[in-house]
Amino acid sequence: MEKLTKQELISLIEGALEIESGSLNENSQSEDIDEWDSLGHLNFLIALDTRCNGKAGEISELATASSLSEILTILQTNSLLHK
């Protein structure tokens, strides 16, 4: 499986949340983005799991991650993100 780049992850989240491209950066927090509610987070998790061939669904910490930096760290720790 090919690892995600940081930019691919950001684009994937923006698409799942249906927000404008360029809206997110490494400092983005769920509490600052109206569309990043529980349904938006679930949409992101589904899109990520699909992109990662089911590997992301095995990472329970993603369900409670509330910031882009936290998601990046989790994915990097689990070898799903390029350094």
Phi and psi restraints in degrees (range 20) as a CNS / XPLOR table:
assign (resid 1 and name C) (resid 2 and name N)
       (resid 2 and name CA) (resid 2 and name C) 1.0 -78.4 20.0 2
assign (resid 2 and name N) (resid 2 and name CA)
       (resid 2 and name C) (resid 3 and name N) 1.0 135.8 20.0 2
assign (resid 2 and name C) (resid 3 and name N)
       (resid 3 and name CA) (resid 3 and name C) 1.0 -76.7 20.0 2
assign (resid 3 and name N) (resid 3 and name CA)
       (resid 3 and name C) (resid 4 and name N) 1.0 152.1 20.0 2
assign (resid 3 and name C) (resid 4 and name N)
       (resid 4 and name CA) (resid 4 and name C) 1.0 -77.8 20.0 2
assign (resid 4 and name N) (resid 4 and name CA)
       (resid 4 and name C) (resid 5 and name N) 1.0 148.9 20.0 2
assign (resid 4 and name C) (resid 5 and name N)
       (resid 5 and name CA) (resid 5 and name C) 1.0 -92.4 20.0 2
assign (resid 5 and name N) (resid 5 and name CA)
       (resid 5 and name C) (resid 6 and name N) 1.0 165.6 20.0 2
assign (resid 5 and name C) (resid 6 and name N)
       (resid 6 and name CA) (resid 6 and name C) 1.0 -59.1 20.0 2
assign (resid 6 and name N) (resid 6 and name CA)
       (resid 6 and name C) (resid 7 and name N) 1.0 -43.1 20.0 2
assign (resid 6 and name C) (resid 7 and name N)
       (resid 7 and name CA) (resid 7 and name C) 1.0 -66.5 20.0 2
assign (resid 7 and name N) (resid 7 and name CA)
       (resid 7 and name C) (resid 8 and name N) 1.0 -37.7 20.0 2
assign (resid 7 and name C) (resid 8 and name N)
       (resid 8 and name CA) (resid 8 and name C) 1.0 -62.9 20.0 2
assign (resid 8 and name N) (resid 8 and name CA)
       (resid 8 and name C) (resid 9 and name N) 1.0 -40.1 20.0 2
assign (resid 8 and name C) (resid 9 and name N)
       (resid 9 and name CA) (resid 9 and name C) 1.0 -64.0 20.0 2
assign (resid 9 and name N) (resid 9 and name CA)
       (resid 9 and name C) (resid 10 and name N) 1.0 -45.8 20.0 2
assign (resid 9 and name C) (resid 10 and name N)
       (resid 10 and name CA) (resid 10 and name C) 1.0 -60.7 20.0 2
assign (resid 10 and name N) (resid 10 and name CA)
       (resid 10 and name C) (resid 11 and name N) 1.0 -44.2 20.0 2
assign (resid 10 and name C) (resid 11 and name N)
       (resid 11 and name CA) (resid 11 and name C) 1.0 -63.4 20.0 2
assign (resid 11 and name N) (resid 11 and name CA)
       (resid 11 and name C) (resid 12 and name N) 1.0 -39.3 20.0 2
assign (resid 11 and name C) (resid 12 and name N)
       (resid 12 and name CA) (resid 12 and name C) 1.0 -63.6 20.0 2
assign (resid 12 and name N) (resid 12 and name CA)
       (resid 12 and name C) (resid 13 and name N) 1.0 -43.8 20.0 2
assign (resid 12 and name C) (resid 13 and name N)
       (resid 13 and name CA) (resid 13 and name C) 1.0 -66.4 20.0 2
assign (resid 13 and name N) (resid 13 and name CA)
       (resid 13 and name C) (resid 14 and name N) 1.0 -44.6 20.0 2
assign (resid 13 and name C) (resid 14 and name N)
       (resid 14 and name CA) (resid 14 and name C) 1.0 -59.7 20.0 2
assign (resid 14 and name N) (resid 14 and name CA)
       (resid 14 and name C) (resid 15 and name N) 1.0 -40.7 20.0 2
assign (resid 14 and name C) (resid 15 and name N)
       (resid 15 and name CA) (resid 15 and name C) 1.0 -65.6 20.0 2
assign (resid 15 and name N) (resid 15 and name CA)
       (resid 15 and name C) (resid 16 and name N) 1.0 -43.9 20.0 2
assign (resid 15 and name C) (resid 16 and name N)
       (resid 16 and name CA) (resid 16 and name C) 1.0 -65.5 20.0 2
assign (resid 16 and name N) (resid 16 and name CA)
       (resid 16 and name C) (resid 17 and name N) 1.0 -35.3 20.0 2
assign (resid 16 and name C) (resid 17 and name N)
       (resid 17 and name CA) (resid 17 and name C) 1.0 -85.7 20.0 2
assign (resid 17 and name N) (resid 17 and name CA)
       (resid 17 and name C) (resid 18 and name N) 1.0 -8.2 20.0 2
assign (resid 17 and name C) (resid 18 and name N)
       (resid 18 and name CA) (resid 18 and name C) 1.0 57.5 20.0 2
assign (resid 18 and name N) (resid 18 and name CA)
       (resid 18 and name C) (resid 19 and name N) 1.0 48.4 20.0 2
assign (resid 18 and name C) (resid 19 and name N)
       (resid 19 and name CA) (resid 19 and name C) 1.0 -116.0 20.0 2
assign (resid 19 and name N) (resid 19 and name CA)
       (resid 19 and name C) (resid 20 and name N) 1.0 163.6 20.0 2
assign (resid 19 and name C) (resid 20 and name N)
       (resid 20 and name CA) (resid 20 and name C) 1.0 -62.1 20.0 2
assign (resid 20 and name N) (resid 20 and name CA)
       (resid 20 and name C) (resid 21 and name N) 1.0 139.0 20.0 2
assign (resid 20 and name C) (resid 21 and name N)
       (resid 21 and name CA) (resid 21 and name C) 1.0 -59.2 20.0 2
assign (resid 21 and name N) (resid 21 and name CA)
       (resid 21 and name C) (resid 22 and name N) 1.0 134.2 20.0 2
assign (resid 21 and name C) (resid 22 and name N)
       (resid 22 and name CA) (resid 22 and name C) 1.0 93.7 20.0 2
assign (resid 22 and name N) (resid 22 and name CA)
       (resid 22 and name C) (resid 23 and name N) 1.0 0.8 20.0 2
assign (resid 22 and name C) (resid 23 and name N)
       (resid 23 and name CA) (resid 23 and name C) 1.0 -75.3 20.0 2
assign (resid 23 and name N) (resid 23 and name CA)
       (resid 23 and name C) (resid 24 and name N) 1.0 -27.1 20.0 2
assign (resid 23 and name C) (resid 24 and name N)
       (resid 24 and name CA) (resid 24 and name C) 1.0 -105.5 20.0 2
assign (resid 24 and name N) (resid 24 and name CA)
       (resid 24 and name C) (resid 25 and name N) 1.0 150.6 20.0 2
assign (resid 24 and name C) (resid 25 and name N)
       (resid 25 and name CA) (resid 25 and name C) 1.0 -144.0 20.0 2
assign (resid 25 and name N) (resid 25 and name CA)
       (resid 25 and name C) (resid 26 and name N) 1.0 -178.8 20.0 2
assign (resid 25 and name C) (resid 26 and name N)
       (resid 26 and name CA) (resid 26 and name C) 1.0 -60.7 20.0 2
assign (resid 26 and name N) (resid 26 and name CA)
       (resid 26 and name C) (resid 27 and name N) 1.0 -20.9 20.0 2
assign (resid 26 and name C) (resid 27 and name N)
       (resid 27 and name CA) (resid 27 and name C) 1.0 -93.2 20.0 2
assign (resid 27 and name N) (resid 27 and name CA)
       (resid 27 and name C) (resid 28 and name N) 1.0 0.9 20.0 2
assign (resid 27 and name C) (resid 28 and name N)
       (resid 28 and name CA) (resid 28 and name C) 1.0 -66.6 20.0 2
assign (resid 28 and name N) (resid 28 and name CA)
       (resid 28 and name C) (resid 29 and name N) 1.0 136.2 20.0 2
assign (resid 28 and name C) (resid 29 and name N)
       (resid 29 and name CA) (resid 29 and name C) 1.0 -120.4 20.0 2
assign (resid 29 and name N) (resid 29 and name CA)
       (resid 29 and name C) (resid 30 and name N) 1.0 147.4 20.0 2
assign (resid 29 and name C) (resid 30 and name N)
       (resid 30 and name CA) (resid 30 and name C) 1.0 -59.3 20.0 2
assign (resid 30 and name N) (resid 30 and name CA)
       (resid 30 and name C) (resid 31 and name N) 1.0 -35.3 20.0 2
assign (resid 30 and name C) (resid 31 and name N)
       (resid 31 and name CA) (resid 31 and name C) 1.0 -67.4 20.0 2
assign (resid 31 and name N) (resid 31 and name CA)
       (resid 31 and name C) (resid 32 and name N) 1.0 -17.6 20.0 2
assign (resid 31 and name C) (resid 32 and name N)
       (resid 32 and name CA) (resid 32 and name C) 1.0 -92.5 20.0 2
assign (resid 32 and name N) (resid 32 and name CA)
       (resid 32 and name C) (resid 33 and name N) 1.0 -6.1 20.0 2
assign (resid 32 and name C) (resid 33 and name N)
       (resid 33 and name CA) (resid 33 and name C) 1.0 -124.9 20.0 2
assign (resid 33 and name N) (resid 33 and name CA)
       (resid 33 and name C) (resid 34 and name N) 1.0 112.5 20.0 2
assign (resid 33 and name C) (resid 34 and name N)
       (resid 34 and name CA) (resid 34 and name C) 1.0 -54.1 20.0 2
assign (resid 34 and name N) (resid 34 and name CA)
       (resid 34 and name C) (resid 35 and name N) 1.0 -40.0 20.0 2
assign (resid 34 and name C) (resid 35 and name N)
       (resid 35 and name CA) (resid 35 and name C) 1.0 -71.9 20.0 2
assign (resid 35 and name N) (resid 35 and name CA)
       (resid 35 and name C) (resid 36 and name N) 1.0 -15.2 20.0 2
assign (resid 35 and name C) (resid 36 and name N)
       (resid 36 and name CA) (resid 36 and name C) 1.0 -89.0 20.0 2
assign (resid 36 and name N) (resid 36 and name CA)
       (resid 36 and name C) (resid 37 and name N) 1.0 63.6 20.0 2
assign (resid 36 and name C) (resid 37 and name N)
       (resid 37 and name CA) (resid 37 and name C) 1.0 -99.6 20.0 2
assign (resid 37 and name N) (resid 37 and name CA)
       (resid 37 and name C) (resid 38 and name N) 1.0 -167.9 20.0 2
assign (resid 37 and name C) (resid 38 and name N)
       (resid 38 and name CA) (resid 38 and name C) 1.0 -63.1 20.0 2
assign (resid 38 and name N) (resid 38 and name CA)
       (resid 38 and name C) (resid 39 and name N) 1.0 -38.2 20.0 2
assign (resid 38 and name C) (resid 39 and name N)
       (resid 39 and name CA) (resid 39 and name C) 1.0 -69.7 20.0 2
assign (resid 39 and name N) (resid 39 and name CA)
       (resid 39 and name C) (resid 40 and name N) 1.0 -42.0 20.0 2
assign (resid 39 and name C) (resid 40 and name N)
       (resid 40 and name CA) (resid 40 and name C) 1.0 -61.1 20.0 2
assign (resid 40 and name N) (resid 40 and name CA)
       (resid 40 and name C) (resid 41 and name N) 1.0 -40.3 20.0 2
assign (resid 40 and name C) (resid 41 and name N)
       (resid 41 and name CA) (resid 41 and name C) 1.0 -65.4 20.0 2
assign (resid 41 and name N) (resid 41 and name CA)
       (resid 41 and name C) (resid 42 and name N) 1.0 -41.2 20.0 2
assign (resid 41 and name C) (resid 42 and name N)
       (resid 42 and name CA) (resid 42 and name C) 1.0 -63.4 20.0 2
assign (resid 42 and name N) (resid 42 and name CA)
       (resid 42 and name C) (resid 43 and name N) 1.0 -43.0 20.0 2
assign (resid 42 and name C) (resid 43 and name N)
       (resid 43 and name CA) (resid 43 and name C) 1.0 -59.2 20.0 2
assign (resid 43 and name N) (resid 43 and name CA)
       (resid 43 and name C) (resid 44 and name N) 1.0 -41.4 20.0 2
assign (resid 43 and name C) (resid 44 and name N)
       (resid 44 and name CA) (resid 44 and name C) 1.0 -63.2 20.0 2
assign (resid 44 and name N) (resid 44 and name CA)
       (resid 44 and name C) (resid 45 and name N) 1.0 -46.1 20.0 2
assign (resid 44 and name C) (resid 45 and name N)
       (resid 45 and name CA) (resid 45 and name C) 1.0 -61.0 20.0 2
assign (resid 45 and name N) (resid 45 and name CA)
       (resid 45 and name C) (resid 46 and name N) 1.0 -40.4 20.0 2
assign (resid 45 and name C) (resid 46 and name N)
       (resid 46 and name CA) (resid 46 and name C) 1.0 -64.7 20.0 2
assign (resid 46 and name N) (resid 46 and name CA)
       (resid 46 and name C) (resid 47 and name N) 1.0 -46.2 20.0 2
assign (resid 46 and name C) (resid 47 and name N)
       (resid 47 and name CA) (resid 47 and name C) 1.0 -62.9 20.0 2
assign (resid 47 and name N) (resid 47 and name CA)
       (resid 47 and name C) (resid 48 and name N) 1.0 -41.9 20.0 2
assign (resid 47 and name C) (resid 48 and name N)
       (resid 48 and name CA) (resid 48 and name C) 1.0 -65.5 20.0 2
assign (resid 48 and name N) (resid 48 and name CA)
       (resid 48 and name C) (resid 49 and name N) 1.0 -43.7 20.0 2
assign (resid 48 and name C) (resid 49 and name N)
       (resid 49 and name CA) (resid 49 and name C) 1.0 -64.0 20.0 2
assign (resid 49 and name N) (resid 49 and name CA)
       (resid 49 and name C) (resid 50 and name N) 1.0 -39.2 20.0 2
assign (resid 49 and name C) (resid 50 and name N)
       (resid 50 and name CA) (resid 50 and name C) 1.0 -63.4 20.0 2
assign (resid 50 and name N) (resid 50 and name CA)
       (resid 50 and name C) (resid 51 and name N) 1.0 -46.0 20.0 2
assign (resid 50 and name C) (resid 51 and name N)
       (resid 51 and name CA) (resid 51 and name C) 1.0 -63.7 20.0 2
assign (resid 51 and name N) (resid 51 and name CA)
       (resid 51 and name C) (resid 52 and name N) 1.0 -31.8 20.0 2
assign (resid 51 and name C) (resid 52 and name N)
       (resid 52 and name CA) (resid 52 and name C) 1.0 -99.6 20.0 2
assign (resid 52 and name N) (resid 52 and name CA)
       (resid 52 and name C) (resid 53 and name N) 1.0 18.9 20.0 2
assign (resid 52 and name C) (resid 53 and name N)
       (resid 53 and name CA) (resid 53 and name C) 1.0 53.5 20.0 2
assign (resid 53 and name N) (resid 53 and name CA)
       (resid 53 and name C) (resid 54 and name N) 1.0 40.9 20.0 2
assign (resid 53 and name C) (resid 54 and name N)
       (resid 54 and name CA) (resid 54 and name C) 1.0 87.3 20.0 2
assign (resid 54 and name N) (resid 54 and name CA)
       (resid 54 and name C) (resid 55 and name N) 1.0 -5.8 20.0 2
assign (resid 54 and name C) (resid 55 and name N)
       (resid 55 and name CA) (resid 55 and name C) 1.0 -70.8 20.0 2
assign (resid 55 and name N) (resid 55 and name CA)
       (resid 55 and name C) (resid 56 and name N) 1.0 -34.8 20.0 2
assign (resid 55 and name C) (resid 56 and name N)
       (resid 56 and name CA) (resid 56 and name C) 1.0 -68.5 20.0 2
assign (resid 56 and name N) (resid 56 and name CA)
       (resid 56 and name C) (resid 57 and name N) 1.0 -31.0 20.0 2
assign (resid 56 and name C) (resid 57 and name N)
       (resid 57 and name CA) (resid 57 and name C) 1.0 -64.9 20.0 2
assign (resid 57 and name N) (resid 57 and name CA)
       (resid 57 and name C) (resid 58 and name N) 1.0 -17.4 20.0 2
assign (resid 57 and name C) (resid 58 and name N)
       (resid 58 and name CA) (resid 58 and name C) 1.0 -86.2 20.0 2
assign (resid 58 and name N) (resid 58 and name CA)
       (resid 58 and name C) (resid 59 and name N) 1.0 -3.4 20.0 2
assign (resid 58 and name C) (resid 59 and name N)
       (resid 59 and name CA) (resid 59 and name C) 1.0 -104.7 20.0 2
assign (resid 59 and name N) (resid 59 and name CA)
       (resid 59 and name C) (resid 60 and name N) 1.0 97.6 20.0 2
assign (resid 59 and name C) (resid 60 and name N)
       (resid 60 and name CA) (resid 60 and name C) 1.0 -64.7 20.0 2
assign (resid 60 and name N) (resid 60 and name CA)
       (resid 60 and name C) (resid 61 and name N) 1.0 -28.4 20.0 2
assign (resid 60 and name C) (resid 61 and name N)
       (resid 61 and name CA) (resid 61 and name C) 1.0 -62.4 20.0 2
assign (resid 61 and name N) (resid 61 and name CA)
       (resid 61 and name C) (resid 62 and name N) 1.0 -24.4 20.0 2
assign (resid 61 and name C) (resid 62 and name N)
       (resid 62 and name CA) (resid 62 and name C) 1.0 -64.6 20.0 2
assign (resid 62 and name N) (resid 62 and name CA)
       (resid 62 and name C) (resid 63 and name N) 1.0 -28.4 20.0 2
assign (resid 62 and name C) (resid 63 and name N)
       (resid 63 and name CA) (resid 63 and name C) 1.0 -64.5 20.0 2
assign (resid 63 and name N) (resid 63 and name CA)
       (resid 63 and name C) (resid 64 and name N) 1.0 -28.7 20.0 2
assign (resid 63 and name C) (resid 64 and name N)
       (resid 64 and name CA) (resid 64 and name C) 1.0 -109.9 20.0 2
assign (resid 64 and name N) (resid 64 and name CA)
       (resid 64 and name C) (resid 65 and name N) 1.0 1.2 20.0 2
assign (resid 64 and name C) (resid 65 and name N)
       (resid 65 and name CA) (resid 65 and name C) 1.0 -64.5 20.0 2
assign (resid 65 and name N) (resid 65 and name CA)
       (resid 65 and name C) (resid 66 and name N) 1.0 133.4 20.0 2
assign (resid 65 and name C) (resid 66 and name N)
       (resid 66 and name CA) (resid 66 and name C) 1.0 -123.1 20.0 2
assign (resid 66 and name N) (resid 66 and name CA)
       (resid 66 and name C) (resid 67 and name N) 1.0 13.5 20.0 2
assign (resid 66 and name C) (resid 67 and name N)
       (resid 67 and name CA) (resid 67 and name C) 1.0 -149.0 20.0 2
assign (resid 67 and name N) (resid 67 and name CA)
       (resid 67 and name C) (resid 68 and name N) 1.0 156.7 20.0 2
assign (resid 67 and name C) (resid 68 and name N)
       (resid 68 and name CA) (resid 68 and name C) 1.0 -64.8 20.0 2
assign (resid 68 and name N) (resid 68 and name CA)
       (resid 68 and name C) (resid 69 and name N) 1.0 -39.7 20.0 2
assign (resid 68 and name C) (resid 69 and name N)
       (resid 69 and name CA) (resid 69 and name C) 1.0 -63.3 20.0 2
assign (resid 69 and name N) (resid 69 and name CA)
       (resid 69 and name C) (resid 70 and name N) 1.0 -37.0 20.0 2
assign (resid 69 and name C) (resid 70 and name N)
       (resid 70 and name CA) (resid 70 and name C) 1.0 -66.2 20.0 2
assign (resid 70 and name N) (resid 70 and name CA)
       (resid 70 and name C) (resid 71 and name N) 1.0 -42.5 20.0 2
assign (resid 70 and name C) (resid 71 and name N)
       (resid 71 and name CA) (resid 71 and name C) 1.0 -63.5 20.0 2
assign (resid 71 and name N) (resid 71 and name CA)
       (resid 71 and name C) (resid 72 and name N) 1.0 -43.0 20.0 2
assign (resid 71 and name C) (resid 72 and name N)
       (resid 72 and name CA) (resid 72 and name C) 1.0 -59.5 20.0 2
assign (resid 72 and name N) (resid 72 and name CA)
       (resid 72 and name C) (resid 73 and name N) 1.0 -44.8 20.0 2
assign (resid 72 and name C) (resid 73 and name N)
       (resid 73 and name CA) (resid 73 and name C) 1.0 -62.8 20.0 2
assign (resid 73 and name N) (resid 73 and name CA)
       (resid 73 and name C) (resid 74 and name N) 1.0 -45.0 20.0 2
assign (resid 73 and name C) (resid 74 and name N)
       (resid 74 and name CA) (resid 74 and name C) 1.0 -61.3 20.0 2
assign (resid 74 and name N) (resid 74 and name CA)
       (resid 74 and name C) (resid 75 and name N) 1.0 -46.2 20.0 2
assign (resid 74 and name C) (resid 75 and name N)
       (resid 75 and name CA) (resid 75 and name C) 1.0 -66.8 20.0 2
assign (resid 75 and name N) (resid 75 and name CA)
       (resid 75 and name C) (resid 76 and name N) 1.0 -37.5 20.0 2
assign (resid 75 and name C) (resid 76 and name N)
       (resid 76 and name CA) (resid 76 and name C) 1.0 -67.2 20.0 2
assign (resid 76 and name N) (resid 76 and name CA)
       (resid 76 and name C) (resid 77 and name N) 1.0 -42.7 20.0 2
assign (resid 76 and name C) (resid 77 and name N)
       (resid 77 and name CA) (resid 77 and name C) 1.0 -60.5 20.0 2
assign (resid 77 and name N) (resid 77 and name CA)
       (resid 77 and name C) (resid 78 and name N) 1.0 -33.2 20.0 2
assign (resid 77 and name C) (resid 78 and name N)
       (resid 78 and name CA) (resid 78 and name C) 1.0 -97.6 20.0 2
assign (resid 78 and name N) (resid 78 and name CA)
       (resid 78 and name C) (resid 79 and name N) 1.0 16.8 20.0 2
assign (resid 78 and name C) (resid 79 and name N)
       (resid 79 and name CA) (resid 79 and name C) 1.0 58.8 20.0 2
assign (resid 79 and name N) (resid 79 and name CA)
       (resid 79 and name C) (resid 80 and name N) 1.0 35.8 20.0 2
assign (resid 79 and name C) (resid 80 and name N)
       (resid 80 and name CA) (resid 80 and name C) 1.0 -109.6 20.0 2
assign (resid 80 and name N) (resid 80 and name CA)
       (resid 80 and name C) (resid 81 and name N) 1.0 1.0 20.0 2
assign (resid 80 and name C) (resid 81 and name N)
       (resid 81 and name CA) (resid 81 and name C) 1.0 -133.6 20.0 2
assign (resid 81 and name N) (resid 81 and name CA)
       (resid 81 and name C) (resid 82 and name N) 1.0 138.6 20.0 2
assign (resid 81 and name C) (resid 82 and name N)
       (resid 82 and name CA) (resid 82 and name C) 1.0 -65.1 20.0 2
assign (resid 82 and name N) (resid 82 and name CA)
       (resid 82 and name C) (resid 83 and name N) 1.0 145.3 20.0 2
